[in-house]
Amino acid sequence: MPAPDHRHPDHRPALRLAIAQLNPRLGEVEHNAMLIRAAREQAAGQGADVVVTPEFSICGYPPEDLVRKPSFVAVCARQRSAVWPRRPRMAARR
């Protein structure tokens, strides 16, 4: 069933946010990316436009010395790009 069409009083479409409550594992980048993808799919299925995830959701918290390892940072960057691909900027709607 499609999500209801929520609109602002001035009849613009509302921005629907979803907050993903995740428990990312420290250093388990692929697992954490899978959690984020699943949360994004669930939120999209419920009509969300934007999904907010916890800080360090790709690498886990607290990353401490892991962020000093170039190979770990590279893995995180690849997974970040896979989970959140770059998209062209949206044109302003008036």
FIBARO-343104 format. One record per atom (N, C-alpha, C): x, y, z. Coordinates in pm, whole numbers, padded with zeros to 5 digits, always signed. Layout:
<pts>
XYZ/...
</pts>
This chain:
<pts>
+00084-00116+00000/+00000+00000+00000/+00090+00124+00000/+00066+00219-00091/+00150+00339-00095/+00130+00423+00031/+00236+00496+00065/+00228+00584+00182/+00133+00698+00154/+00065+00748+00257/-00025+00861+00236/+00051+00983+00187/-00016+01069+00115/+00045+01189+00060/+00036+01301+00164/+00139+01312+00247/+00143+01417+00349/+00191+01545+00284/+00123+01652+00309/+00161+01780+00251/+00164+01889+00357/+00248+01988+00333/+00253+02106+00417/+00127+02188+00393/+00096+02280+00483/-00022+02366+00463/-00019+02442+00330/+00100+02472+00279/+00107+02543+00150/+00109+02447+00032/+00076+02320+00057/+00056+02216-00045/+00183+02162-00108/+00298+02189-00048/+00421+02126-00096/+00430+01988-00035/+00488+01891-00105/+00506+01758-00045/+00598+01766+00078/+00568+01690+00178/+00651+01685+00298/+00772+01596+00275/+00879+01624+00344/+00998+01540+00340/+00983+01438+00452/+00982+01311+00417/+00963+01205+00517/+01098+01147+00556/+01129+01155+00684/+01256+01106+00737/+01236+00974+00809/+01336+00888+00799/+01339+00765+00877/+01469+00765+00957/+01462+00724+01081/+01581+00712+01164/+01609+00564+01183/+01723+00520+01133/+01759+00378+01140/+01827+00350+01274/+01766+00266+01352/+01825+00225+01479/+01905+00098+01452/+02036+00115+01440/+02125+00005+01404/+02222-00023+01518/+02282-00139+01512/+02388-00174+01606/+02509-00220+01525/+02580-00123+01462/+02694-00162+01380/+02805-00223+01465/+02878-00315+01404/+02988-00383+01472/+03121-00317+01434/+03202-00294+01532/+03332-00230+01510/+03417-00314+01415/+03459-00251+01305/+03548-00315+01210/+03483-00407+01109/+03354-00436+01123/+03285-00527+01031/+03209-00446+00926/+03287-00387+00837/+03236-00291+00741/+03129-00351+00649/+03153-00470+00595/+03056-00531+00504/+02925-00561+00576/+02934-00612+00697/+02814-00640+00777/+02736-00511+00804/+02807-00407+00842/+02742-00280+00872/+02675-00221+00748/+02741-00233+00633/+02682-00185+00508/+02553-00262+00476/+02552-00392+00505/+02432-00472+00484/+02318-00423+00574/+02350-00390+00699/+02248-00336+00790/+02189-00206+00737/+02275-00121+00685/+02230+00008+00633/+02142-00011+00510/+02185-00100+00419/+02104-00127+00300/+01965-00179+00338/+01961-00271+00434/+01832-00326+00477/+01744-00218+00539/+01802-00131+00620/+01726-00022+00680/+01676+00075+00574/+01761+00101+00474/+01720+00191+00366/+01604+00133+00286/+01611+00004+00257/+01502-00061+00183/+01372-00061+00262/+01382-00090+00392/+01263-00089+00477/+01202+00052+00483/+01286+00151+00500/+01237+00289+00509/+01175+00333+00378/+01238+00299+00267/+01181+00335+00137/+01045+00268+00117/+01033+00144+00162/+00906+00074+00152/+00796+00138+00235/+00836+00215+00335/+00739+00284+00420/+00722+00431+00380/+00781+00467+00266/+00761+00601+00212/+00862+00706+00254/+00973+00668+00315/+01072+00767+00359/+01150+00820+00239/+01184+00948+00247/+01268+01012+00146/+01415+01011+00186/+01440+01015+00317/+01576+01024+00371/+01587+00927+00487/+01702+00860+00496/+01729+00771+00609/+01850+00825+00685/+01834+00841+00815/+01943+00888+00901/+01998+00767+00975/+02131+00750+00971/+02196+00639+01040/+02286+00695+01150/+02324+00612+01245/+02413+00658+01353/+02550+00699+01299/+02619+00782+01378/+02755+00817+01340/+02841+00690+01337/+02937+00687+01249/+03028+00573+01233/+02953+00444+01201/+02841+00454+01132/+02762+00334+01104/+02829+00240+01005/+02919+00290+00922/+02992+00202+00829/+03103+00127+00903/+03183+00198+00983/+03300+00134+01044/+03273+00080+01184/+03164+00120+01246/+03139+00081+01384/+03198+00182+01480/+03154+00177+01604/+03195+00278+01702/+03255+00212+01825/+03358+00263+01881/+03443+00374+01835/+03556+00321+01746/+03585+00387+01636/+03685+00334+01543/+03829+00343+01594/+03856+00436+01684/+03988+00455+01744/+04102+00437+01645/+04191+00342+01666/+04311+00328+01583/+04282+00275+01443/+04166+00218+01420/+04135+00166+01286/+04141+00276+01180/+04103+00398+01216/+04102+00507+01118/+04243+00550+01078/+04343+00500+01146/+04483+00529+01109/+04538+00430+01008/+04459+00328+00976/+04503+00227+00879/+04444+00261+00742/+04529+00297+00646/+04479+00334+00514/+04391+00226+00449/+04424+00100+00471/+04344-00006+00408/+04203-00010+00467/+04189+00014+00596/+04057+00017+00659/+03977+00136+00609/+04041+00251+00600/+03974+00372+00550/+03928+00350+00406/+04008+00284+00326/+03971+00256+00186/+03850+00163+00178/+03846+00061+00262/+03732-00031+00264/+03606+00046+00304/+03617+00131+00404/+03501+00211+00447/+03453+00302+00335/+03546+00364+00265/+03509+00454+00156/+03438+00379+00044/+03487+00259+00010/+03421+00179-00094/+03279+00141-00052/+03264+00098+00072/+03130+00060+00119/+03038+00180+00127/+03092+00293+00170/+03011+00415+00174/+02959+00449+00035/+03046+00439-00064/+03005+00468-00202/+02903+00367-00253/+02914+00243-00208/+02819+00140-00251/+02683+00160-00184/+02683+00202-00059/+02558+00221+00015/+02491+00351-00026/+02570+00458-00037/+02518+00589-00072/+02585+00639-00198/+02542+00590-00316/+02604+00637-00440/+02576+00785-00462/+02670+00850-00527/+02651+00993-00557/+02537+01006-00658/+02458+01106-00636/+02347+01134-00727/+02357+01280-00769/+02307+01311-00888/+02309+01450-00929/+02226+01536-00835/+02265+01659-00820/+02187+01750-00734/+02048+01765-00791/+01952+01774-00701/+01814+01791-00743/+01791+01938-00776/+01714+01962-00879/+01678+02098-00913/+01578+02149-00811/+01587+02274-00777/+01492+02332-00682/+01353+02332-00743/+01257+02291-00664/+01118+02291-00710/+01051+02418-00660/+00976+02480-00745/+00902+02602-00707/+00757+02585-00736/
</pts>
